[in-house]
Amino acid sequence: MTVHKSQGSEFDHAALILPSRSVPLVTRELVYTAITRAKRQLSIYADEQVLTQAVVARTERRSGLADIFSAR
């Protein structure tokens, strides 16, 4: 099950498996969501550098609302 599909659920044991290299999709929000799915035990399978980079990377959200309001 993916992290996205697990949102709103909890499991006794959860595993977070990250890719072998950094990718933009793996962000601190994704890691946080994965970690908070585990009630008792969490296993993380990741290169330390990839995990560190993911925790530092924040999702940049852009809804376009600022552009709409600044155009007025």
CHARMM internal coordinates of N, CA and C (Angstrom, degrees):
IC EDIT
DIST 1 N 1 CA 1.4412
DIST 1 CA 1 C 1.5335
ANGL 1 N 1 CA 1 C 107.58
DIST 1 C 2 N 1.3040
ANGL 1 CA 1 C 2 N 116.06
DIHE 1 N 1 CA 1 C 2 N 140.35
DIST 2 N 2 CA 1.4602
ANGL 1 C 2 N 2 CA 119.67
DIHE 1 CA 1 C 2 N 2 CA 179.86
DIST 2 CA 2 C 1.5265
ANGL 2 N 2 CA 2 C 110.91
DIHE 1 C 2 N 2 CA 2 C -81.94
DIST 2 C 3 N 1.3166
ANGL 2 CA 2 C 3 N 115.38
DIHE 2 N 2 CA 2 C 3 N 163.04
DIST 3 N 3 CA 1.4642
ANGL 2 C 3 N 3 CA 120.80
DIHE 2 CA 2 C 3 N 3 CA 177.25
DIST 3 CA 3 C 1.5253
ANGL 3 N 3 CA 3 C 109.58
DIHE 2 C 3 N 3 CA 3 C -59.38
DIST 3 C 4 N 1.3239
ANGL 3 CA 3 C 4 N 117.07
DIHE 3 N 3 CA 3 C 4 N -43.27
DIST 4 N 4 CA 1.4646
ANGL 3 C 4 N 4 CA 120.07
DIHE 3 CA 3 C 4 N 4 CA -178.51
DIST 4 CA 4 C 1.5232
ANGL 4 N 4 CA 4 C 111.93
DIHE 3 C 4 N 4 CA 4 C -61.54
DIST 4 C 5 N 1.3255
ANGL 4 CA 4 C 5 N 117.14
DIHE 4 N 4 CA 4 C 5 N -42.04
DIST 5 N 5 CA 1.4733
ANGL 4 C 5 N 5 CA 120.16
DIHE 4 CA 4 C 5 N 5 CA 179.88
DIST 5 CA 5 C 1.5176
ANGL 5 N 5 CA 5 C 111.92
DIHE 4 C 5 N 5 CA 5 C -70.31
DIST 5 C 6 N 1.3278
ANGL 5 CA 5 C 6 N 117.46
DIHE 5 N 5 CA 5 C 6 N -23.34
DIST 6 N 6 CA 1.4668
ANGL 5 C 6 N 6 CA 120.80
DIHE 5 CA 5 C 6 N 6 CA -177.52
DIST 6 CA 6 C 1.5224
ANGL 6 N 6 CA 6 C 113.00
DIHE 5 C 6 N 6 CA 6 C -84.09
DIST 6 C 7 N 1.3282
ANGL 6 CA 6 C 7 N 118.19
DIHE 6 N 6 CA 6 C 7 N -8.03
DIST 7 N 7 CA 1.4622
ANGL 6 C 7 N 7 CA 120.58
DIHE 6 CA 6 C 7 N 7 CA -178.34
DIST 7 CA 7 C 1.5205
ANGL 7 N 7 CA 7 C 110.36
DIHE 6 C 7 N 7 CA 7 C -55.84
DIST 7 C 8 N 1.3241
ANGL 7 CA 7 C 8 N 115.46
DIHE 7 N 7 CA 7 C 8 N 132.72
DIST 8 N 8 CA 1.4505
ANGL 7 C 8 N 8 CA 121.24
DIHE 7 CA 7 C 8 N 8 CA -179.62
DIST 8 CA 8 C 1.5141
ANGL 8 N 8 CA 8 C 113.43
DIHE 7 C 8 N 8 CA 8 C 89.56
DIST 8 C 9 N 1.3251
ANGL 8 CA 8 C 9 N 117.81
DIHE 8 N 8 CA 8 C 9 N -4.55
DIST 9 N 9 CA 1.4641
ANGL 8 C 9 N 9 CA 122.21
DIHE 8 CA 8 C 9 N 9 CA -179.98
DIST 9 CA 9 C 1.5212
ANGL 9 N 9 CA 9 C 109.87
DIHE 8 C 9 N 9 CA 9 C -114.41
DIST 9 C 10 N 1.3318
ANGL 9 CA 9 C 10 N 115.75
DIHE 9 N 9 CA 9 C 10 N 160.22
DIST 10 N 10 CA 1.4616
ANGL 9 C 10 N 10 CA 121.73
DIHE 9 CA 9 C 10 N 10 CA 173.93
DIST 10 CA 10 C 1.5182
ANGL 10 N 10 CA 10 C 108.24
DIHE 9 C 10 N 10 CA 10 C -130.49
DIST 10 C 11 N 1.3251
ANGL 10 CA 10 C 11 N 115.74
DIHE 10 N 10 CA 10 C 11 N 150.61
DIST 11 N 11 CA 1.4526
ANGL 10 C 11 N 11 CA 122.01
DIHE 10 CA 10 C 11 N 11 CA -179.09
DIST 11 CA 11 C 1.5221
ANGL 11 N 11 CA 11 C 108.67
DIHE 10 C 11 N 11 CA 11 C -136.28
DIST 11 C 12 N 1.3316
ANGL 11 CA 11 C 12 N 117.02
DIHE 11 N 11 CA 11 C 12 N 148.07
DIST 12 N 12 CA 1.4632
ANGL 11 C 12 N 12 CA 119.77
DIHE 11 CA 11 C 12 N 12 CA 177.02
DIST 12 CA 12 C 1.5198
ANGL 12 N 12 CA 12 C 110.60
DIHE 11 C 12 N 12 CA 12 C -59.56
DIST 12 C 13 N 1.3283
ANGL 12 CA 12 C 13 N 116.95
DIHE 12 N 12 CA 12 C 13 N -41.90
DIST 13 N 13 CA 1.4610
ANGL 12 C 13 N 13 CA 121.71
DIHE 12 CA 12 C 13 N 13 CA 179.44
DIST 13 CA 13 C 1.5189
ANGL 13 N 13 CA 13 C 108.47
DIHE 12 C 13 N 13 CA 13 C -129.81
DIST 13 C 14 N 1.3032
ANGL 13 CA 13 C 14 N 116.17
DIHE 13 N 13 CA 13 C 14 N 131.74
DIST 14 N 14 CA 1.4583
ANGL 13 C 14 N 14 CA 121.51
DIHE 13 CA 13 C 14 N 14 CA 175.95
DIST 14 CA 14 C 1.5191
ANGL 14 N 14 CA 14 C 108.53
DIHE 13 C 14 N 14 CA 14 C -127.49
DIST 14 C 15 N 1.3113
ANGL 14 CA 14 C 15 N 115.92
DIHE 14 N 14 CA 14 C 15 N 149.45
DIST 15 N 15 CA 1.4617
ANGL 14 C 15 N 15 CA 121.48
DIHE 14 CA 14 C 15 N 15 CA 177.25
DIST 15 CA 15 C 1.5239
ANGL 15 N 15 CA 15 C 108.32
DIHE 14 C 15 N 15 CA 15 C -124.72
DIST 15 C 16 N 1.3088
ANGL 15 CA 15 C 16 N 115.42
DIHE 15 N 15 CA 15 C 16 N 134.25
DIST 16 N 16 CA 1.4623
ANGL 15 C 16 N 16 CA 121.89
DIHE 15 CA 15 C 16 N 16 CA 176.13
DIST 16 CA 16 C 1.5233
ANGL 16 N 16 CA 16 C 106.84
DIHE 15 C 16 N 16 CA 16 C -112.37
DIST 16 C 17 N 1.3138
ANGL 16 CA 16 C 17 N 116.21
DIHE 16 N 16 CA 16 C 17 N 116.79
DIST 17 N 17 CA 1.4613
ANGL 16 C 17 N 17 CA 121.71
DIHE 16 CA 16 C 17 N 17 CA -179.67
DIST 17 CA 17 C 1.5198
ANGL 17 N 17 CA 17 C 107.22
DIHE 16 C 17 N 17 CA 17 C -116.06
DIST 17 C 18 N 1.3225
ANGL 17 CA 17 C 18 N 115.71
DIHE 17 N 17 CA 17 C 18 N 113.69
DIST 18 N 18 CA 1.4634
ANGL 17 C 18 N 18 CA 120.68
DIHE 17 CA 17 C 18 N 18 CA -178.19
DIST 18 CA 18 C 1.5226
ANGL 18 N 18 CA 18 C 110.03
DIHE 17 C 18 N 18 CA 18 C -98.78
DIST 18 C 19 N 1.3357
ANGL 18 CA 18 C 19 N 117.53
DIHE 18 N 18 CA 18 C 19 N 155.89
DIST 19 N 19 CA 1.4644
ANGL 18 C 19 N 19 CA 120.32
DIHE 18 CA 18 C 19 N 19 CA 177.77
DIST 19 CA 19 C 1.5275
ANGL 19 N 19 CA 19 C 110.97
DIHE 18 C 19 N 19 CA 19 C -65.39
DIST 19 C 20 N 1.3108
ANGL 19 CA 19 C 20 N 116.01
DIHE 19 N 19 CA 19 C 20 N 164.30
DIST 20 N 20 CA 1.4688
ANGL 19 C 20 N 20 CA 120.52
DIHE 19 CA 19 C 20 N 20 CA -176.86
DIST 20 CA 20 C 1.5250
ANGL 20 N 20 CA 20 C 113.01
DIHE 19 C 20 N 20 CA 20 C -74.34
DIST 20 C 21 N 1.3260
ANGL 20 CA 20 C 21 N 116.36
DIHE 20 N 20 CA 20 C 21 N -13.26
DIST 21 N 21 CA 1.4729
ANGL 20 C 21 N 21 CA 119.50
DIHE 20 CA 20 C 21 N 21 CA 176.02
DIST 21 CA 21 C 1.5249
ANGL 21 N 21 CA 21 C 108.79
DIHE 20 C 21 N 21 CA 21 C -136.01
DIST 21 C 22 N 1.3084
ANGL 21 CA 21 C 22 N 116.31
DIHE 21 N 21 CA 21 C 22 N 160.05
DIST 22 N 22 CA 1.4640
ANGL 21 C 22 N 22 CA 121.14
DIHE 21 CA 21 C 22 N 22 CA -177.90
DIST 22 CA 22 C 1.5223
ANGL 22 N 22 CA 22 C 110.91
DIHE 21 C 22 N 22 CA 22 C -68.28
DIST 22 C 23 N 1.3188
ANGL 22 CA 22 C 23 N 115.09
DIHE 22 N 22 CA 22 C 23 N 138.33
DIST 23 N 23 CA 1.4623
ANGL 22 C 23 N 23 CA 121.75
DIHE 22 CA 22 C 23 N 23 CA 175.04
DIST 23 CA 23 C 1.5284
ANGL 23 N 23 CA 23 C 107.57
DIHE 22 C 23 N 23 CA 23 C -135.45
DIST 23 C 24 N 1.3307
ANGL 23 CA 23 C 24 N 118.28
DIHE 23 N 23 CA 23 C 24 N 148.68
DIST 24 N 24 CA 1.4699
ANGL 23 C 24 N 24 CA 121.05
DIHE 23 CA 23 C 24 N 24 CA -176.03
DIST 24 CA 24 C 1.5296
ANGL 24 N 24 CA 24 C 114.61
DIHE 23 C 24 N 24 CA 24 C -58.82
DIST 24 C 25 N 1.3176
ANGL 24 CA 24 C 25 N 118.13
DIHE 24 N 24 CA 24 C 25 N -25.91
DIST 25 N 25 CA 1.4627
ANGL 24 C 25 N 25 CA 121.64
DIHE 24 CA 24 C 25 N 25 CA -178.26
DIST 25 CA 25 C 1.5271
ANGL 25 N 25 CA 25 C 112.58
DIHE 24 C 25 N 25 CA 25 C -68.01
DIST 25 C 26 N 1.3206
ANGL 25 CA 25 C 26 N 116.77
DIHE 25 N 25 CA 25 C 26 N -26.69
DIST 26 N 26 CA 1.4707
ANGL 25 C 26 N 26 CA 121.00
DIHE 25 CA 25 C 26 N 26 CA -176.92
DIST 26 CA 26 C 1.5271
ANGL 26 N 26 CA 26 C 108.66
DIHE 25 C 26 N 26 CA 26 C -88.54
DIST 26 C 27 N 1.3377
ANGL 26 CA 26 C 27 N 115.99
DIHE 26 N 26 CA 26 C 27 N 102.80
DIST 27 N 27 CA 1.4603
ANGL 26 C 27 N 27 CA 122.54
DIHE 26 CA 26 C 27 N 27 CA -176.32
DIST 27 CA 27 C 1.5207
ANGL 27 N 27 CA 27 C 110.50
DIHE 26 C 27 N 27 CA 27 C -122.71
DIST 27 C 28 N 1.3194
ANGL 27 CA 27 C 28 N 115.94
DIHE 27 N 27 CA 27 C 28 N 173.59
DIST 28 N 28 CA 1.4684
ANGL 27 C 28 N 28 CA 120.17
DIHE 27 CA 27 C 28 N 28 CA 178.95
DIST 28 CA 28 C 1.5200
ANGL 28 N 28 CA 28 C 111.43
DIHE 27 C 28 N 28 CA 28 C -61.54
DIST 28 C 29 N 1.3337
ANGL 28 CA 28 C 29 N 117.81
DIHE 28 N 28 CA 28 C 29 N -34.34
DIST 29 N 29 CA 1.4615
ANGL 28 C 29 N 29 CA 120.60
DIHE 28 CA 28 C 29 N 29 CA 178.63
DIST 29 CA 29 C 1.5287
ANGL 29 N 29 CA 29 C 111.23
DIHE 28 C 29 N 29 CA 29 C -64.83
DIST 29 C 30 N 1.3248
ANGL 29 CA 29 C 30 N 116.89
DIHE 29 N 29 CA 29 C 30 N -40.63
DIST 30 N 30 CA 1.4557
ANGL 29 C 30 N 30 CA 121.06
DIHE 29 CA 29 C 30 N 30 CA 178.26
DIST 30 CA 30 C 1.5284
ANGL 30 N 30 CA 30 C 110.37
DIHE 29 C 30 N 30 CA 30 C -65.92
DIST 30 C 31 N 1.3310
ANGL 30 CA 30 C 31 N 117.19
DIHE 30 N 30 CA 30 C 31 N -44.87
DIST 31 N 31 CA 1.4684
ANGL 30 C 31 N 31 CA 121.54
DIHE 30 CA 30 C 31 N 31 CA 178.90
DIST 31 CA 31 C 1.5253
ANGL 31 N 31 CA 31 C 109.96
DIHE 30 C 31 N 31 CA 31 C -62.96
DIST 31 C 32 N 1.3214
ANGL 31 CA 31 C 32 N 117.79
DIHE 31 N 31 CA 31 C 32 N -43.54
DIST 32 N 32 CA 1.4665
ANGL 31 C 32 N 32 CA 121.74
DIHE 31 CA 31 C 32 N 32 CA 178.78
DIST 32 CA 32 C 1.5291
ANGL 32 N 32 CA 32 C 110.71
DIHE 31 C 32 N 32 CA 32 C -59.65
DIST 32 C 33 N 1.3191
ANGL 32 CA 32 C 33 N 116.45
DIHE 32 N 32 CA 32 C 33 N -46.32
DIST 33 N 33 CA 1.4639
ANGL 32 C 33 N 33 CA 120.28
DIHE 32 CA 32 C 33 N 33 CA 179.43
DIST 33 CA 33 C 1.5185
ANGL 33 N 33 CA 33 C 110.67
DIHE 32 C 33 N 33 CA 33 C -60.72
DIST 33 C 34 N 1.3136
ANGL 33 CA 33 C 34 N 117.06
DIHE 33 N 33 CA 33 C 34 N -43.38
DIST 34 N 34 CA 1.4682
ANGL 33 C 34 N 34 CA 120.69
DIHE 33 CA 33 C 34 N 34 CA 179.54
DIST 34 CA 34 C 1.5275
ANGL 34 N 34 CA 34 C 111.14
DIHE 33 C 34 N 34 CA 34 C -62.89
DIST 34 C 35 N 1.3199
ANGL 34 CA 34 C 35 N 116.79
DIHE 34 N 34 CA 34 C 35 N -44.98
DIST 35 N 35 CA 1.4674
ANGL 34 C 35 N 35 CA 121.05
DIHE 34 CA 34 C 35 N 35 CA -178.13
DIST 35 CA 35 C 1.5242
ANGL 35 N 35 CA 35 C 111.05
DIHE 34 C 35 N 35 CA 35 C -63.85
DIST 35 C 36 N 1.3057
ANGL 35 CA 35 C 36 N 117.23
DIHE 35 N 35 CA 35 C 36 N -39.60
DIST 36 N 36 CA 1.4661
ANGL 35 C 36 N 36 CA 120.02
DIHE 35 CA 35 C 36 N 36 CA -176.19
DIST 36 CA 36 C 1.5302
ANGL 36 N 36 CA 36 C 113.34
DIHE 35 C 36 N 36 CA 36 C -78.83
DIST 36 C 37 N 1.3137
ANGL 36 CA 36 C 37 N 118.80
DIHE 36 N 36 CA 36 C 37 N -0.28
DIST 37 N 37 CA 1.4664
ANGL 36 C 37 N 37 CA 121.59
DIHE 36 CA 36 C 37 N 37 CA 174.73
DIST 37 CA 37 C 1.5269
ANGL 37 N 37 CA 37 C 110.79
DIHE 36 C 37 N 37 CA 37 C -80.10
DIST 37 C 38 N 1.3320
ANGL 37 CA 37 C 38 N 118.02
DIHE 37 N 37 CA 37 C 38 N -22.46
DIST 38 N 38 CA 1.4690
ANGL 37 C 38 N 38 CA 122.17
DIHE 37 CA 37 C 38 N 38 CA -175.51
DIST 38 CA 38 C 1.5219
ANGL 38 N 38 CA 38 C 110.93
DIHE 37 C 38 N 38 CA 38 C -85.36
DIST 38 C 39 N 1.3392
ANGL 38 CA 38 C 39 N 116.24
DIHE 38 N 38 CA 38 C 39 N 126.61
DIST 39 N 39 CA 1.4666
ANGL 38 C 39 N 39 CA 120.61
DIHE 38 CA 38 C 39 N 39 CA 176.53
DIST 39 CA 39 C 1.5243
ANGL 39 N 39 CA 39 C 111.23
DIHE 38 C 39 N 39 CA 39 C -86.71
DIST 39 C 40 N 1.3252
ANGL 39 CA 39 C 40 N 117.13
DIHE 39 N 39 CA 39 C 40 N -39.33
DIST 40 N 40 CA 1.4643
ANGL 39 C 40 N 40 CA 120.29
DIHE 39 CA 39 C 40 N 40 CA -174.29
DIST 40 CA 40 C 1.5191
ANGL 40 N 40 CA 40 C 114.17
DIHE 39 C 40 N 40 CA 40 C -120.66
DIST 40 C 41 N 1.3099
ANGL 40 CA 40 C 41 N 116.93
DIHE 40 N 40 CA 40 C 41 N -41.47
DIST 41 N 41 CA 1.4616
ANGL 40 C 41 N 41 CA 119.74
DIHE 40 CA 40 C 41 N 41 CA -173.11
DIST 41 CA 41 C 1.5206
ANGL 41 N 41 CA 41 C 110.31
DIHE 40 C 41 N 41 CA 41 C -140.29
DIST 41 C 42 N 1.3219
ANGL 41 CA 41 C 42 N 114.94
DIHE 41 N 41 CA 41 C 42 N 138.94
DIST 42 N 42 CA 1.4595
ANGL 41 C 42 N 42 CA 121.64
DIHE 41 CA 41 C 42 N 42 CA 177.54
DIST 42 CA 42 C 1.5182
ANGL 42 N 42 CA 42 C 108.62
DIHE 41 C 42 N 42 CA 42 C -129.82
DIST 42 C 43 N 1.3062
ANGL 42 CA 42 C 43 N 116.60
DIHE 42 N 42 CA 42 C 43 N 129.67
DIST 43 N 43 CA 1.4645
ANGL 42 C 43 N 43 CA 122.20
DIHE 42 CA 42 C 43 N 43 CA 174.10
DIST 43 CA 43 C 1.5232
ANGL 43 N 43 CA 43 C 107.53
DIHE 42 C 43 N 43 CA 43 C -112.27
DIST 43 C 44 N 1.3258
ANGL 43 CA 43 C 44 N 116.17
DIHE 43 N 43 CA 43 C 44 N 128.49
DIST 44 N 44 CA 1.4635
ANGL 43 C 44 N 44 CA 120.68
DIHE 43 CA 43 C 44 N 44 CA 178.77
DIST 44 CA 44 C 1.5174
ANGL 44 N 44 CA 44 C 108.25
DIHE 43 C 44 N 44 CA 44 C -116.04
DIST 44 C 45 N 1.3211
ANGL 44 CA 44 C 45 N 115.30
DIHE 44 N 44 CA 44 C 45 N 123.92
DIST 45 N 45 CA 1.4595
ANGL 44 C 45 N 45 CA 122.27
DIHE 44 CA 44 C 45 N 45 CA 177.48
DIST 45 CA 45 C 1.5209
ANGL 45 N 45 CA 45 C 106.73
DIHE 44 C 45 N 45 CA 45 C -114.13
DIST 45 C 46 N 1.3282
ANGL 45 CA 45 C 46 N 115.85
DIHE 45 N 45 CA 45 C 46 N 102.51
DIST 46 N 46 CA 1.4617
ANGL 45 C 46 N 46 CA 119.56
DIHE 45 CA 45 C 46 N 46 CA -176.17
DIST 46 CA 46 C 1.5138
ANGL 46 N 46 CA 46 C 110.12
DIHE 45 C 46 N 46 CA 46 C -163.01
DIST 46 C 47 N 1.3060
ANGL 46 CA 46 C 47 N 114.59
DIHE 46 N 46 CA 46 C 47 N 151.94
DIST 47 N 47 CA 1.4504
ANGL 46 C 47 N 47 CA 120.74
DIHE 46 CA 46 C 47 N 47 CA 169.17
DIST 47 CA 47 C 1.5275
ANGL 47 N 47 CA 47 C 106.64
DIHE 46 C 47 N 47 CA 47 C -68.81
DIST 47 C 48 N 1.3164
ANGL 47 CA 47 C 48 N 116.88
DIHE 47 N 47 CA 47 C 48 N 135.97
DIST 48 N 48 CA 1.4674
ANGL 47 C 48 N 48 CA 120.47
DIHE 47 CA 47 C 48 N 48 CA -176.25
DIST 48 CA 48 C 1.5271
ANGL 48 N 48 CA 48 C 111.97
DIHE 47 C 48 N 48 CA 48 C -56.36
DIST 48 C 49 N 1.3140
ANGL 48 CA 48 C 49 N 116.51
DIHE 48 N 48 CA 48 C 49 N -40.53
DIST 49 N 49 CA 1.4696
ANGL 48 C 49 N 49 CA 120.27
DIHE 48 CA 48 C 49 N 49 CA -178.93
DIST 49 CA 49 C 1.5351
ANGL 49 N 49 CA 49 C 110.94
DIHE 48 C 49 N 49 CA 49 C -67.44
DIST 49 C 50 N 1.3210
ANGL 49 CA 49 C 50 N 117.43
DIHE 49 N 49 CA 49 C 50 N -38.50
DIST 50 N 50 CA 1.4701
ANGL 49 C 50 N 50 CA 121.16
DIHE 49 CA 49 C 50 N 50 CA 178.75
DIST 50 CA 50 C 1.5251
ANGL 50 N 50 CA 50 C 109.82
DIHE 49 C 50 N 50 CA 50 C -65.37
DIST 50 C 51 N 1.3347
ANGL 50 CA 50 C 51 N 117.10
DIHE 50 N 50 CA 50 C 51 N -43.57
DIST 51 N 51 CA 1.4652
ANGL 50 C 51 N 51 CA 121.01
DIHE 50 CA 50 C 51 N 51 CA 178.62
DIST 51 CA 51 C 1.5271
ANGL 51 N 51 CA 51 C 110.86
DIHE 50 C 51 N 51 CA 51 C -63.67
DIST 51 C 52 N 1.3167
ANGL 51 CA 51 C 52 N 116.88
DIHE 51 N 51 CA 51 C 52 N -44.81
DIST 52 N 52 CA 1.4670
ANGL 51 C 52 N 52 CA 121.09
DIHE 51 CA 51 C 52 N 52 CA 179.18
DIST 52 CA 52 C 1.5245
ANGL 52 N 52 CA 52 C 110.66
DIHE 51 C 52 N 52 CA 52 C -60.82
DIST 52 C 53 N 1.3135
ANGL 52 CA 52 C 53 N 116.69
DIHE 52 N 52 CA 52 C 53 N -44.71
DIST 53 N 53 CA 1.4634
ANGL 52 C 53 N 53 CA 120.21
DIHE 52 CA 52 C 53 N 53 CA -179.67
DIST 53 CA 53 C 1.5312
ANGL 53 N 53 CA 53 C 110.48
DIHE 52 C 53 N 53 CA 53 C -64.91
DIST 53 C 54 N 1.3222
ANGL 53 CA 53 C 54 N 117.10
DIHE 53 N 53 CA 53 C 54 N -36.17
DIST 54 N 54 CA 1.4697
ANGL 53 C 54 N 54 CA 120.58
DIHE 53 CA 53 C 54 N 54 CA 178.52
DIST 54 CA 54 C 1.5203
ANGL 54 N 54 CA 54 C 111.01
DIHE 53 C 54 N 54 CA 54 C -65.56
DIST 54 C 55 N 1.3204
ANGL 54 CA 54 C 55 N 117.22
DIHE 54 N 54 CA 54 C 55 N -40.76
DIST 55 N 55 CA 1.4658
ANGL 54 C 55 N 55 CA 121.24
DIHE 54 CA 54 C 55 N 55 CA -178.58
DIST 55 CA 55 C 1.5290
ANGL 55 N 55 CA 55 C 110.80
DIHE 54 C 55 N 55 CA 55 C -67.39
DIST 55 C 56 N 1.3123
ANGL 55 CA 55 C 56 N 116.92
DIHE 55 N 55 CA 55 C 56 N -30.44
DIST 56 N 56 CA 1.4670
ANGL 55 C 56 N 56 CA 121.37
DIHE 55 CA 55 C 56 N 56 CA -179.93
DIST 56 CA 56 C 1.5341
ANGL 56 N 56 CA 56 C 110.97
DIHE 55 C 56 N 56 CA 56 C -79.96
DIST 56 C 57 N 1.3333
ANGL 56 CA 56 C 57 N 117.21
DIHE 56 N 56 CA 56 C 57 N -28.69
DIST 57 N 57 CA 1.4708
ANGL 56 C 57 N 57 CA 121.49
DIHE 56 CA 56 C 57 N 57 CA -175.55
DIST 57 CA 57 C 1.5252
ANGL 57 N 57 CA 57 C 110.93
DIHE 56 C 57 N 57 CA 57 C -79.15
DIST 57 C 58 N 1.3101
ANGL 57 CA 57 C 58 N 115.87
DIHE 57 N 57 CA 57 C 58 N 122.02
DIST 58 N 58 CA 1.4686
ANGL 57 C 58 N 58 CA 121.27
DIHE 57 CA 57 C 58 N 58 CA 176.57
DIST 58 CA 58 C 1.5146
ANGL 58 N 58 CA 58 C 109.21
DIHE 57 C 58 N 58 CA 58 C -102.58
DIST 58 C 59 N 1.3120
ANGL 58 CA 58 C 59 N 114.68
DIHE 58 N 58 CA 58 C 59 N 148.50
DIST 59 N 59 CA 1.4566
ANGL 58 C 59 N 59 CA 120.30
DIHE 58 CA 58 C 59 N 59 CA 176.97
DIST 59 CA 59 C 1.5217
ANGL 59 N 59 CA 59 C 108.76
DIHE 58 C 59 N 59 CA 59 C -71.27
DIST 59 C 60 N 1.3143
ANGL 59 CA 59 C 60 N 116.24
DIHE 59 N 59 CA 59 C 60 N 129.63
DIST 60 N 60 CA 1.4627
ANGL 59 C 60 N 60 CA 120.05
DIHE 59 CA 59 C 60 N 60 CA 176.40
DIST 60 CA 60 C 1.5175
ANGL 60 N 60 CA 60 C 107.52
DIHE 59 C 60 N 60 CA 60 C -96.82
DIST 60 C 61 N 1.3034
ANGL 60 CA 60 C 61 N 115.40
DIHE 60 N 60 CA 60 C 61 N 109.18
DIST 61 N 61 CA 1.4643
ANGL 60 C 61 N 61 CA 120.32
DIHE 60 CA 60 C 61 N 61 CA -178.39
DIST 61 CA 61 C 1.5238
ANGL 61 N 61 CA 61 C 109.29
DIHE 60 C 61 N 61 CA 61 C -93.30
DIST 61 C 62 N 1.3089
ANGL 61 CA 61 C 62 N 114.73
DIHE 61 N 61 CA 61 C 62 N 138.62
DIST 62 N 62 CA 1.4553
ANGL 61 C 62 N 62 CA 120.62
DIHE 61 CA 61 C 62 N 62 CA 178.54
DIST 62 CA 62 C 1.5129
ANGL 62 N 62 CA 62 C 108.80
DIHE 61 C 62 N 62 CA 62 C -140.72
DIST 62 C 63 N 1.3106
ANGL 62 CA 62 C 63 N 115.58
DIHE 62 N 62 CA 62 C 63 N 105.18
DIST 63 N 63 CA 1.4634
ANGL 62 C 63 N 63 CA 119.65
DIHE 62 CA 62 C 63 N 63 CA -178.51
DIST 63 CA 63 C 1.5278
ANGL 63 N 63 CA 63 C 112.19
DIHE 62 C 63 N 63 CA 63 C -92.56
DIST 63 C 64 N 1.3098
ANGL 63 CA 63 C 64 N 116.83
DIHE 63 N 63 CA 63 C 64 N -18.18
DIST 64 N 64 CA 1.4542
ANGL 63 C 64 N 64 CA 120.34
DIHE 63 CA 63 C 64 N 64 CA -177.35
DIST 64 CA 64 C 1.5188
ANGL 64 N 64 CA 64 C 113.40
DIHE 63 C 64 N 64 CA 64 C 91.48
DIST 64 C 65 N 1.3392
ANGL 64 CA 64 C 65 N 117.15
DIHE 64 N 64 CA 64 C 65 N -5.50
DIST 65 N 65 CA 1.4697
ANGL 64 C 65 N 65 CA 120.41
DIHE 64 CA 64 C 65 N 65 CA -179.07
DIST 65 CA 65 C 1.5233
ANGL 65 N 65 CA 65 C 112.00
DIHE 64 C 65 N 65 CA 65 C -63.76
DIST 65 C 66 N 1.3146
ANGL 65 CA 65 C 66 N 117.38
DIHE 65 N 65 CA 65 C 66 N -39.45
DIST 66 N 66 CA 1.4684
ANGL 65 C 66 N 66 CA 120.12
DIHE 65 CA 65 C 66 N 66 CA 179.55
DIST 66 CA 66 C 1.5269
ANGL 66 N 66 CA 66 C 110.24
DIHE 65 C 66 N 66 CA 66 C -60.98
DIST 66 C 67 N 1.3283
ANGL 66 CA 66 C 67 N 116.81
DIHE 66 N 66 CA 66 C 67 N -40.42
DIST 67 N 67 CA 1.4646
ANGL 66 C 67 N 67 CA 120.62
DIHE 66 CA 66 C 67 N 67 CA 178.61
DIST 67 CA 67 C 1.5265
ANGL 67 N 67 CA 67 C 111.16
DIHE 66 C 67 N 67 CA 67 C -64.19
DIST 67 C 68 N 1.3163
ANGL 67 CA 67 C 68 N 116.70
DIHE 67 N 67 CA 67 C 68 N -39.98
DIST 68 N 68 CA 1.4679
ANGL 67 C 68 N 68 CA 121.07
DIHE 67 CA 67 C 68 N 68 CA -179.83
DIST 68 CA 68 C 1.5240
ANGL 68 N 68 CA 68 C 110.69
DIHE 67 C 68 N 68 CA 68 C -64.25
DIST 68 C 69 N 1.3359
ANGL 68 CA 68 C 69 N 116.39
DIHE 68 N 68 CA 68 C 69 N -46.37
DIST 69 N 69 CA 1.4624
ANGL 68 C 69 N 69 CA 119.96
DIHE 68 CA 68 C 69 N 69 CA -177.51
DIST 69 CA 69 C 1.5239
ANGL 69 N 69 CA 69 C 112.73
DIHE 68 C 69 N 69 CA 69 C -73.36
DIST 69 C 70 N 1.3169
ANGL 69 CA 69 C 70 N 118.26
DIHE 69 N 69 CA 69 C 70 N -31.03
DIST 70 N 70 CA 1.4630
ANGL 69 C 70 N 70 CA 119.59
DIHE 69 CA 69 C 70 N 70 CA -179.92
DIST 70 CA 70 C 1.5277
ANGL 70 N 70 CA 70 C 111.55
DIHE 69 C 70 N 70 CA 70 C -77.01
DIST 70 C 71 N 1.3079
ANGL 70 CA 70 C 71 N 117.80
DIHE 70 N 70 CA 70 C 71 N -17.87
DIST 71 N 71 CA 1.4662
ANGL 70 C 71 N 71 CA 121.84
DIHE 70 CA 70 C 71 N 71 CA 179.15
DIST 71 CA 71 C 1.5212
ANGL 71 N 71 CA 71 C 111.96
DIHE 70 C 71 N 71 CA 71 C -77.72
DIST 71 C 72 N 1.3085
ANGL 71 CA 71 C 72 N 117.56
DIHE 71 N 71 CA 71 C 72 N -13.76
DIST 72 N 72 CA 1.4762
ANGL 71 C 72 N 72 CA 120.84
DIHE 71 CA 71 C 72 N 72 CA -177.81
DIST 72 CA 72 C 1.4866
ANGL 72 N 72 CA 72 C 112.52
DIHE 71 C 72 N 72 CA 72 C -83.45
END
COOR INIT
IC SEED 1 N 1 CA 1 C
IC BUILD
